[in-house]
Amino acid sequence: PHFDTQIKQYCRNLTVKEDIPVEDAISDLMDWLVANIHICSTQLTQAMFNELLEVLWDLLLENINIIITSDKQISPNCYKQIFRAINILYDFFYNDGDGLSLEKIKKQ
């Protein structure tokens, strides 16, 4: 499947798996990101790779936003789970300053 379809499903899993630790709920997404980002980092120029990171970050946030604004059945625990997942993704994409800049991450 196309990567935006995969990301949509991984984001949806955050609402379905609210009763497990966030690290487990987000593990499929993180595994997918690590594998695909590693491949891309070896095949793309740095500028193109940075652009890809920005597109992925935007796509993740867009999908999460769609989920939380369109699903009226989301529980308070699910919102907490999603917030924790966003923090994990934030750390992943920032990568201790070697990934996206804070400016690009926070623009959303």
N, CA, C and O of each residue as an XYZ file, in Angstrom:
432
protein
N       0.812     -1.210      0.000
C       0.000      0.000      0.000
C       0.848      1.263      0.000
O       2.004      1.255      0.423
N       0.272      2.312     -0.466
C       0.942      3.605     -0.495
C       1.221      4.073      0.920
O       0.454      3.756      1.829
N       2.312      4.827      1.135
C       2.693      5.159      2.510
C       1.675      6.000      3.257
O       1.592      5.906      4.481
N       0.897      6.821      2.558
C      -0.100      7.608      3.293
C      -1.225      6.719      3.823
O      -1.796      7.008      4.875
N      -1.548      5.646      3.110
C      -2.534      4.687      3.585
C      -2.004      3.955      4.814
O      -2.739      3.731      5.776
N      -0.739      3.587      4.778
C      -0.130      2.912      5.916
C      -0.096      3.828      7.141
O      -0.418      3.401      8.249
N       0.286      5.062      6.942
C       0.353      6.008      8.053
C      -1.040      6.216      8.648
O      -1.193      6.283      9.868
N      -2.033      6.316      7.804
C      -3.408      6.496      8.286
C      -3.800      5.332      9.199
O      -4.388      5.543     10.259
N      -3.475      4.112      8.786
C      -3.822      2.949      9.603
C      -3.033      2.938     10.910
O      -3.591      2.631     11.963
N      -1.756      3.267     10.857
C      -0.948      3.301     12.082
C      -1.490      4.359     13.052
O      -1.515      4.130     14.261
N      -1.915      5.487     12.545
C      -2.489      6.531     13.402
C      -3.820      6.067     13.987
O      -4.104      6.320     15.158
N      -4.618      5.404     13.199
C      -5.899      4.880     13.676
C      -5.670      3.873     14.804
O      -6.477      3.788     15.730
N      -4.584      3.114     14.734
C      -4.277      2.136     15.778
C      -4.130      2.791     17.149
O      -4.357      2.145     18.172
N      -3.758      4.048     17.174
C      -3.610      4.736     18.453
C      -4.942      4.843     19.185
O      -4.975      4.860     20.415
N      -6.027      4.914     18.445
C      -7.334      5.020     19.088
C      -7.907      3.648     19.417
O      -8.749      3.524     20.307
N      -7.464      2.636     18.720
C      -7.973      1.291     18.948
C      -7.219      0.617     20.099
O      -7.763     -0.241     20.794
N      -5.975      1.015     20.285
C      -5.118      0.359     21.271
C      -4.888      1.238     22.498
O      -3.780      1.287     23.031
N      -5.917      1.918     22.935
C      -5.747      2.865     24.033
C      -5.517      2.200     25.383
O      -5.075      2.858     26.325
N      -5.805      0.922     25.491
C      -5.668      0.239     26.771
C      -4.305     -0.422     26.964
O      -4.102     -1.139     27.943
N      -3.378     -0.192     26.051
C      -2.019     -0.723     26.187
C      -1.046      0.444     26.267
O      -1.401      1.565     25.902
N       0.180      0.204     26.738
C       1.153      1.302     26.804
C       1.362      1.941     25.432
O       1.345      1.261     24.406
N       1.558      3.241     25.433
C       1.685      3.980     24.169
C       2.838      3.443     23.323
O       2.753      3.424     22.095
N       3.902      3.012     23.970
C       5.042      2.468     23.215
C       4.625      1.237     22.407
O       5.125      1.016     21.304
N       3.714      0.444     22.956
C       3.218     -0.721     22.222
C       2.241     -0.302     21.131
O       2.258     -0.858     20.033
N       1.397      0.668     21.425
C       0.404      1.131     20.452
C       1.059      1.773     19.229
O       0.526      1.712     18.121
N       2.201      2.377     19.445
C       2.868      3.097     18.358
C       4.008      2.276     17.740
O       4.667      2.742     16.811
N       4.241      1.077     18.241
C       5.406      0.300     17.804
C       5.389     -0.025     16.308
O       6.433      0.032     15.658
N       4.221     -0.365     15.753
C       4.167     -0.664     14.310
C       4.533      0.565     13.484
O       5.273      0.467     12.505
N       4.014      1.711     13.883
C       4.342      2.953     13.186
C       5.838      3.261     13.306
O       6.483      3.614     12.319
N       6.379      3.127     14.505
C       7.799      3.434     14.700
C       8.676      2.478     13.894
O       9.661      2.903     13.292
N       8.328      1.195     13.878
C       9.086      0.217     13.082
C       9.056      0.595     11.610
O      10.074      0.535     10.921
N       7.871      0.989     11.132
C       7.722      1.379      9.731
C       8.561      2.620      9.434
O       9.254      2.680      8.418
N       8.495      3.606     10.324
C       9.270      4.834     10.129
C      10.770      4.550     10.108
O      11.482      5.022      9.223
N      11.241      3.786     11.073
C      12.681      3.479     11.147
C      13.142      2.789      9.870
O      14.152      3.175      9.281
N      12.409      1.777      9.445
C      12.803      1.027      8.246
C      12.801      1.902      7.004
O      13.760      1.890      6.233
N      11.739      2.656      6.806
C      11.620      3.454      5.588
C      12.522      4.680      5.603
O      13.072      5.059      4.569
N      12.674      5.285      6.737
C      13.547      6.453      6.815
C      14.998      6.044      6.632
O      15.777      6.773      6.018
N      15.364      4.892      7.157
C      16.736      4.420      6.960
C      17.023      4.199      5.474
O      18.060      4.628      4.970
N      16.118      3.540      4.786
C      16.297      3.301      3.349
C      16.428      4.634      2.607
O      17.323      4.808      1.780
N      15.536      5.560      2.910
C      15.552      6.853      2.224
C      16.804      7.656      2.547
O      17.314      8.379      1.691
N      17.298      7.538      3.760
C      18.490      8.312      4.136
C      19.712      7.884      3.340
O      20.643      8.667      3.154
N      19.709      6.648      2.872
C      20.857      6.177      2.089
C      20.695      6.439      0.600
O      21.662      6.340     -0.155
N      19.480      6.772      0.169
C      19.208      6.931     -1.262
C      18.974      8.367     -1.712
O      19.049      8.662     -2.905
N      18.693      9.257     -0.774
C      18.340     10.632     -1.124
C      19.436     11.605     -0.733
O      20.238     11.334      0.161
N      19.460     12.738     -1.412
C      20.352     13.806     -0.969
C      19.847     14.305      0.379
O      18.702     14.047      0.748
N      20.685     15.010      1.104
C      20.275     15.509      2.417
C      19.075     16.445      2.312
O      18.169     16.399      3.144
N      19.073     17.288      1.294
C      17.956     18.221      1.118
C      16.649     17.476      0.845
O      15.609     17.815      1.410
N      16.702     16.473     -0.011
C      15.504     15.693     -0.317
C      15.058     14.881      0.902
O      13.863     14.744      1.166
N      16.025     14.351      1.632
C      15.706     13.588      2.837
C      15.014     14.477      3.872
O      14.026     14.069      4.484
N      15.530     15.681      4.063
C      14.905     16.618      5.003
C      13.492     16.966      4.569
O      12.594     17.092      5.403
N      13.293     17.120      3.274
C      11.951     17.407      2.762
C      11.018     16.222      3.015
O       9.856     16.407      3.379
N      11.528     15.016      2.823
C      10.738     13.823      3.104
C      10.334     13.769      4.574
O       9.183     13.467      4.890
N      11.273     14.059      5.473
C      10.955     14.069      6.904
C       9.836     15.060      7.202
O       8.923     14.768      7.974
N       9.919     16.220      6.590
C       8.897     17.244      6.809
C       7.534     16.785      6.290
O       6.515     16.999      6.946
N       7.515     16.157      5.119
C       6.261     15.653      4.554
C       5.678     14.565      5.455
O       4.473     14.556      5.708
N       6.515     13.654      5.939
C       6.036     12.594      6.825
C       5.482     13.170      8.125
O       4.424     12.751      8.595
N       6.197     14.128      8.700
C       5.739     14.767      9.940
C       4.373     15.415      9.726
O       3.457     15.227     10.527
N       4.244     16.176      8.645
C       2.975     16.842      8.340
C       1.855     15.825      8.128
O       0.734     16.022      8.595
N       2.163     14.747      7.428
C       1.169     13.711      7.149
C       0.719     13.018      8.435
O      -0.466     12.736      8.609
N       1.649     12.750      9.316
C       1.295     12.143     10.604
C       0.371     13.056     11.403
O      -0.666     12.621     11.903
N       0.754     14.315     11.516
C      -0.067     15.253     12.285
C      -1.433     15.468     11.639
O      -2.442     15.584     12.335
N      -1.462     15.520     10.331
C      -2.735     15.681      9.620
C      -3.661     14.498      9.910
O      -4.848     14.690     10.170
N      -3.127     13.288      9.865
C      -3.939     12.102     10.136
C      -4.401     12.047     11.581
O      -5.543     11.676     11.853
N      -3.540     12.407     12.498
C      -3.926     12.436     13.905
C      -5.010     13.487     14.128
O      -5.972     13.249     14.859
N      -4.854     14.639     13.501
C      -5.857     15.699     13.623
C      -7.213     15.249     13.075
O      -8.249     15.522     13.680
N      -7.206     14.575     11.955
C      -8.453     14.068     11.380
C      -9.128     13.102     12.344
O     -10.344     13.143     12.531
N      -8.341     12.247     12.946
C      -8.892     11.261     13.882
C      -9.533     11.955     15.076
O     -10.658     11.628     15.452
N      -8.837     12.896     15.665
C      -9.369     13.499     16.895
C     -10.499     14.487     16.635
O     -11.302     14.756     17.529
N     -10.570     15.024     15.434
C     -11.660     15.963     15.151
C     -12.887     15.292     14.553
O     -13.980     15.855     14.602
N     -12.728     14.100     13.990
C     -13.871     13.464     13.330
C     -14.503     12.353     14.160
O     -15.642     11.961     13.905
N     -13.782     11.847     15.141
C     -14.307     10.741     15.943
C     -14.824     11.271     17.272
O     -14.044     11.570     18.176
N     -16.129     11.384     17.386
C     -16.736     11.936     18.605
C     -16.731     10.928     19.757
O     -17.088     11.279     20.881
N     -16.340      9.702     19.495
C     -16.342      8.647     20.504
C     -14.999      8.486     21.218
O     -14.831      7.560     22.012
N     -14.069      9.353     20.953
C     -12.744      9.217     21.556
C     -12.827      9.515     23.056
O     -13.382     10.527     23.483
N     -12.265      8.612     23.819
C     -12.294      8.748     25.278
C     -11.148      9.651     25.749
O     -10.194      9.881     25.007
N     -11.244     10.155     26.970
C     -10.140     10.949     27.526
C      -8.818     10.174     27.553
O      -7.755     10.750     27.326
N      -8.887      8.871     27.830
C      -7.670      8.059     27.819
C      -7.049      7.993     26.431
O      -5.827      7.969     26.281
N      -7.900      7.965     25.435
C      -7.404      7.930     24.054
C      -6.695      9.241     23.705
O      -5.660      9.229     23.038
N      -7.248     10.368     24.153
C      -6.579     11.647     23.927
C      -5.202     11.667     24.593
O      -4.239     12.175     24.019
N      -5.115     11.120     25.788
C      -3.824     11.039     26.480
C      -2.855     10.174     25.697
O      -1.680     10.514     25.560
N      -3.345      9.061     25.185
C      -2.521      8.139     24.396
C      -1.997      8.851     23.141
O      -0.819      8.736     22.804
N      -2.863      9.569     22.469
C      -2.460     10.285     21.257
C      -1.433     11.369     21.594
O      -0.455     11.543     20.867
N      -1.648     12.090     22.680
C      -0.705     13.126     23.092
C       0.668     12.525     23.395
O       1.690     13.085     22.998
N       0.697     11.397     24.092
C       1.977     10.731     24.379
C       2.636     10.256     23.090
O       3.855     10.341     22.944
N       1.835      9.759     22.159
C       2.376      9.308     20.873
C       2.988     10.475     20.102
O       4.052     10.334     19.498
N       2.324     11.619     20.121
C       2.874     12.802     19.437
C       4.208     13.189     20.053
O       5.125     13.584     19.332
N       4.336     13.086     21.360
C       5.618     13.400     22.006
C       6.717     12.436     21.576
O       7.860     12.849     21.381
N       6.385     11.164     21.429
C       7.362     10.180     20.948
C       7.770     10.514     19.515
O       8.952     10.478     19.174
N       6.791     10.836     18.687
C       7.079     11.194     17.296
C       7.903     12.479     17.217
O       8.812     12.598     16.395
N       7.576     13.430     18.077
C       8.334     14.680     18.153
C       9.806     14.375     18.419
O      10.682     14.880     17.718
N      10.077     13.554     19.425
C      11.458     13.186     19.744
C      12.126     12.456     18.590
O      13.299     12.687     18.297
N      11.378     11.574     17.937
C      11.918     10.815     16.813
C      12.315     11.737     15.664
O      13.420     11.633     15.132
N      11.417     12.632     15.286
C      11.693     13.504     14.144
C      12.724     14.587     14.479
O      13.460     15.025     13.595
N      12.786     15.012     15.708
C      13.796     15.997     16.122
C      15.171     15.332     16.210
O      16.181     15.930     15.838
N      15.203     14.103     16.699
C      16.421     13.284     16.736
C      17.597     14.009     17.379
O      18.688     14.068     16.812
N      17.366     14.556     18.559
C      18.411     15.274     19.306
C      19.076     16.377     18.482
O      20.269     16.642     18.634
N      18.305     17.011     17.617
C      18.816     18.116     16.819
C      19.355     17.712     15.462
O      19.723     18.577     14.668
N      19.410     16.404     15.172
C      19.924     15.938     13.881
C      18.822     15.697     12.856
O      19.107     15.369     11.705
N      17.560     15.859     13.267
C      16.433     15.645     12.358
C      15.831     16.968     11.941
O      16.543     17.910     11.594
N      14.518     17.028     11.979
C      13.830     18.277     11.648
C      14.137     19.343     12.694
O      14.342     19.038     13.869
N      14.163     20.564     12.260
C      14.376     21.664     13.204
C      13.132     21.843     14.062
O      12.027     21.471     13.666
N      13.331     22.417     15.241
C      12.190     22.687     16.117
C      11.192     23.597     15.424
O       9.984     23.465     15.619
N      11.692     24.514     14.620
C      10.822     25.436     13.895
C       9.875     24.664     12.956
O       8.681     24.957     12.892
N      10.410     23.703     12.250
C       9.578     22.923     11.317
C       8.635     21.994     12.055
O       7.504     21.782     11.618
N       9.082     21.446     13.155
C       8.230     20.552     13.929
C       7.066     21.310     14.553
O       5.933     20.828     14.561
N       7.350     22.490     15.070
C       6.336     23.253     15.795
C       5.424     24.065     14.892
O       4.457     24.656     15.372
N       5.707     24.109     13.595
C       4.874     24.916     12.706
C       3.465     24.364     12.584
O       2.545     25.092     12.210
N       3.287     23.104     12.891
C       1.959     22.485     12.792
C       1.169     22.788     14.016
O       0.021     22.359     14.132
